[in-house]
């Protein structure tokens, strides 16, 4: 299997860098490889990593879902910021003022509540992030937060749902973070403000993403209707779907 057909991309400076391609859709098509990538913070990418991301993978733009202030100022953008690729920021949780939990106390409930907050209160930012990723001039594109699990996870779930990927594949894409949870923990504990992070505190719980998808359906009629409700044009969604599927 060649690198472009591998979901997880091996980089020194990212531990949760994955291709969103390869998933089958309910209408018999497949999400194209090497169009959208999801990851943890790319701030620690090495020069060789940047060459892989911008050269081998051809990434043209970055969508950063982290909050201004502590996250972006403490962690930064790293060498990727010097590569000349486009940069967009849509801080899903900034208005809430509370970042994803990284300690083990009631983490499943706290994450579920946080995803629901994003769904109900950050819809315009979710829509803007989707629209940026959907623009052909921005692809291949990378979207990320700090761990590549929560904000990145709900956006990935929305995108895959719009593309018609089956429910279990969407959930499994979210849960794949758990395969590298120890590496993510080691990275977080080395960042300012995350010293008290625990393994249990950063696991990806199935129930949190399932409720996000359930409430998207029950309250808005699904991910496509959710994006339309928050200002994405139908033509943008249609063109995105046609360009992303084969």
Secondary structure, DSSP 8 states (H G I E B T S, - for coil): --GGG-SB---SS-SS-EE----BBTTS-BB-TTSEEEES-GGG--HHHHHIIIIIS---EEEE---TTHHHHHH--GGGGGTT-EEEE--TTTTT------SSTTHHHHHHHHHHHHHHH-HHHHHHHHHHHH-GGG-SEEEE-SSSSSHHHHHHHHHHHHHTB-HHHHHHHHHGGGGGHHHHHHHHHTSTT-TT--HHHH---HHHHHHHHHHHHHHHSSHHHHHHHTT--HHHHHHHHHHHB-
